[in-house]
Amino acid sequence: MESTTRDGGDPPDLEAQTPKSPPPAHRPSGDSISNDPTLRPVRRSRTAKAYQPYTRGRQWTPGQEPGIDPHHPSAAQLALKATCEITVVEFSPTDMSMVYLDNSTLEDYLAKPKDQSVVCRWINVNGISWDVISAIGKAKRLHRLAIEDMINRKNRTKADWYTDHTYIVLPLQKLVHTHLPTNECSDSEDENTPGEEGKRRGKGMMSRIRNMLRYGKHNKSRKASLLKNNSGGSSDPVKRLDTGGSGSSESSGHIRTLQQYHGGPNKERTEFMEKYSALANKSLAVAVEQVSIFLSSDNTVVSFFEQSAEDIETPIVSRLSSPETVLRRSSDASMIVQAIIDAIIDLAIPVATAYQDAVDELELNVLTEPSIGNTRPLYILTSEVSQFRSNIYPTINLVNALRDHKSEPMVPKHESDGHAGKFAASDVRISVLTRTYLADVEDHCTLIVENVDQMRRAADNMIDLIFNTIGAYQNESMKQLTLVTILFLPMSFLTVSLAISATPHQAKLSSTAIVDKTITNITGQGYFGMNFVWFDGVHNNSDAFFWEIAIPLVCVVLIWLMRDPVRRWMRKTKQRRGIRMSRKARIEKEKSR
């Protein structure tokens, strides 16, 4: 028996139909409960259905219907509101036009028929709001599973293929400033941070205390600035957090740092890791957000950004403005997807460079002055670098999935059992030109991943070097203490023996009595409690004679014991001075450019 079809052969779209409410279950009372085998008695369950904070929303429960229907939203979806900035770019090899829309004007624009001269259309949305998602979902017939993944702000990097569109999701990582410096030359001041730190270190303890007090007053403001939005109008890949943003809602107007994106429900751990981040001393942080891209079979691309749409839109629109670019001449929607992914990977390059600089600074500190205090920043750096890599590496699989995709015609395939067969996987086309340029994106991802792997190995090796060096220093100290003990122990024993033999009447005593007499003399008799009564050096000189012998002897012994630490300190001071001078010369050279 074949299923009912519409329009002369198409099977019904079960996902588009409105699900009917199930009939209310009436539980009979009395003896009829035990007679009905379909009813079960109500039992208490120990299953925890959710754990605060709710990572998937308060309305989510295990076992519910997957996906979100744009025609029948829930109260949680209706509460998702934000002021979105929407840019529609329509172009062909001979013409290009741009339209700026907002939440109220988008639906009317989508209802208009597309101009016949338009070959490709790109709808770029900055902000996550349900009214925008619903309007685009209805107009483009987006799959309910893709809409659910887009609303959930943390998904794995993937590409889902549906009948007439493809859903692509991946994280965007970029370097941002945690606060504005006193003047606008932030980049040069950030470069001066290590050199200025060396200058402050040489100003004395009072200067350090003043700096600590001054920075302590701004700790709260700097910490709050991590949650502010970054500016979208700058072309600099290193963005700022506290220059204002476009999103007005809580969901799209605040950034998520790398620790917040991967962190669990323990907020104290996240705040601690952010406070002692490897980039915190440079007033930098890594912002992460989820990017959703829909590639439609009608040569249309729809992209959703939480707040960084302009960072991606500006360079792509600049390329589309020129009729000589490959992006404009091809007028291919899959090339727009490639350009978006490529721009997202390009924003991650400054992040890798910043972490490489942090690793280099820690490596200089470990090589010149290894201490146990360097292990904590190394651990935090390794954690951040691992999280950064976990966001980049799956993009390689995503690019390979796009390159390996083969489109198939949209015709139903009937199986031998007589039932209506399944449709082909998707008729979305990835052009040959796009596959060629996606290989370049894969190369960039691979280079970043290899660089990150090298940083992780370097951090692990530095931790091993610290403990090995400290262990070697401790062994050297124990060796020196052993030599001192070997040197002075016979002299002490000889002094006690001579003192015992210096008392004439002790020769007549037994060995036990000699020991008792010696202990008695040590505890209170003789000169300064010693076990002798007469000492020419003491009776013929004053008490200063002791210091005339002790001070030179102590100085000689200390110099002999401290020769290696003093030599290491002098070598360390010379090396660190050379590093500061080299860094200062490099910064001045970069300023003069």
Beta strands, then each sheet from edge to edge (+ up, - down):
strand 1: 85-91
strand 2: 96-101
strand 3: 120-126
strand 4: 158-161
strand 5: 165-177
strand 6: 239-240
strand 7: 256-257
strand 8: 284-296
strand 9: 300-305
sheet 1: 2+ 1- 3+ 9+ 8- 5+ 4-
sheet 2: 2+ 1- 3+ 9+ 8- 7+
sheet 3: 2+ 1- 3+ 9+ 8- 5+ 6+
end
